[in-house]
Amino acid sequence: MKASRCVVLFCLIGFLSAGMSWQDTEEKPLPDDIVLLEYRALFPGEAVKISINSLPIIKSVQVLFRGKTYEAPQKSDVFLCLIGLDLGMKEGIYPVTVRLHKEDRTVDEIKKEIYVKTKQFPVKKLWVKEEFVTPPQSVSNRIREESELIGAVYDIHSPEWRIDGNFVLPVKGQMFFNFGEKRIYNNKPRSQHSGIDISSPTGTPVMASNAGRVVLANHLYFSGKTVIIDHGLGVFSLYCHFSNISVEGGDEVEKGEMIGKIGATGRVTGPHLHWSIKIRGSRIDPNSLLSLNFK
């Protein structure tokens, strides 16, 4: 009888030990601190870099923000994603979900929040040729077609990063920190200024702010001679008002490569470069991108 009790007790201990071992080895959710958000500030028009530590069990990463899914490709020892706080965003708390696809085919999610604060943008009056404020009927079709073309360009989605390290200033000159400025042309209110202006003499070379593929090189009605570069994963840089364009659509350009020269084509008050950034359609201050490290 005693021997029988010992056998039962031994089996029970073995069962409990096996249970404890199973619990100890059960895979736990990944810690929140593997996700890092970096930014210059949290205002409308700012870029946010999201880095996720590249652990062996993570196969791929996606970031969900404001109804859009962003791919986060692996770059060196991190998965990297860039999102934009659009110029038109209202003050509030915006959730960010980082979706981690693991090698065992399970998915973990890490939740973050971004508190976007209100920012007041200045108002500026400018005087330009009236044809660029109230265009004649004869150019209405051209303006519509160019608007559709630009929209199609920004819908392009390249599945990989093309960037080469940090973004750089495309031209030397006097920079005007006028992103978001509310423009009034010839006493007529128009849309907010979605880039920054850099004043420089006509003919000054302008360089690509980072590596990418030229997706537009054309003379447009409002922006004059214009170049748009696709840097991958929905990140685009735009350069306007050139006197001369040095690249063609489809060209692969390196960071620092000349793409055109300063001019005064389109709706301008004088020779300068208009430089702007879009991230998946969000209008971003280029200076916020310059503040982030991609090395």
Secondary structure as UniProt FT lines:
FT   HELIX           2..25
FT   HELIX           32..34
FT   STRAND          35..39
FT   TURN            44..45
FT   STRAND          46..53
FT   TURN            56..57
FT   STRAND          58..65
FT   TURN            66..67
FT   STRAND          68..71
FT   STRAND          74..75
FT   TURN            76..77
FT   STRAND          78..85
FT   TURN            87..88
FT   STRAND          92..102
FT   TURN            103..104
FT   STRAND          107..116
FT   STRAND          123..126
FT   HELIX           130..132
FT   HELIX           137..139
FT   HELIX           140..154
FT   STRAND          174..176
FT   TURN            179..180
FT   STRAND          182..185
FT   TURN            186..187
FT   STRAND          188..192
FT   STRAND          196..199
FT   TURN            202..203
FT   STRAND          205..207
FT   STRAND          212..220
FT   TURN            221..223
FT   STRAND          224..230
FT   TURN            233..234
FT   STRAND          235..242
FT   STRAND          244..245
FT   TURN            249..250
FT   STRAND          252..253
FT   TURN            255..256
FT   STRAND          258..261
FT   STRAND          272..279
FT   TURN            280..281
FT   STRAND          282..284
FT   HELIX           286..290
//
